[in-house]
Every structure is written in structure tokens, then in C-alpha cells.
Amino acid sequence: MRENKDKISSIDLHGIRHKQALELVHMTLKDFASAGNFSLTIITGNSSVLQDRIFNECLKSTNYTYFIPSWNMGQIVVEFVKL
């Protein structure tokens, strides 16, 4: 996991098998949510299959806001703000 100067963290799933990638996403989201507000960029590359699995298995039933930015179709941006 990396963090840039604006405190936006990212995880890069290139070269990781889907099962391990999903486990990493689950763990990272759980850790970040327990700490409070966050913005996380999940780098998936061109795998629409992996993106669909992340949406369905990690994000769909949560309170996170998430989207694929139009400027980079190979990533998912996940944000969470506790009110």
C-alpha cells in the first residue's frame, strides 16, 4: 500500500491472483474503516472481471462510495466519510 502527498492511499493488485486480491481489498477496507474517513484507490489494471468481483464481493453491500474514474478505467476509487 502506498500513500501520496495528499494522503490518498492506494493498493496495486497487478500480478496478484483474484482470490488473494479480494482478501487484500477486504482487509484493507476493514482496516481503513476502523480508523475513520478515508479515500483509497484500488489499482486493478484492465481486468473487468476483477473489478466486477470487487464491486460484488467487497463493495456492493457497504456504505462506501465508489466509482471508476473516466480518466483511468484500470482503477476503483473508494471513499468513506463517517457522519
Residue pairs with C-beta under 8 A, 6 or more apart in sequence:
1 9
1 10
1 11
1 28
2 9
2 10
2 11
2 12
3 9
3 10
4 10
7 39
8 39
8 40
8 41
9 32
9 38
9 39
9 40
9 41
10 40
10 41
10 42
10 43
10 75
11 24
11 25
11 28
11 40
11 41
11 42
11 43
12 43
13 21
13 24
13 25
13 42
13 43
13 44
13 45
13 50
14 43
14 45
16 24
18 49
18 50
18 53
21 44
21 50
21 54
22 53
22 54
22 57
22 58
25 42
25 54
25 58
26 58
28 40
29 40
29 58
29 62
29 64
29 78
32 38
32 40
32 80
33 64
33 80
36 82
37 80
37 81
37 82
38 78
38 79
38 80
39 77
39 78
39 79
40 77
40 78
40 79
41 75
41 76
41 77
41 78
42 54
42 75
42 76
42 77
42 78
43 74
43 75
44 50
44 51
44 54
44 74
44 75
44 76
45 74
46 73
46 74
51 68
51 76
54 76
55 66
55 76
59 66
59 76
59 78
63 80
64 78
64 79
64 80
65 78
65 79
65 80
65 81
66 76
66 77
66 78
66 79
67 76
67 77
68 75
68 76
68 77
69 75
69 77
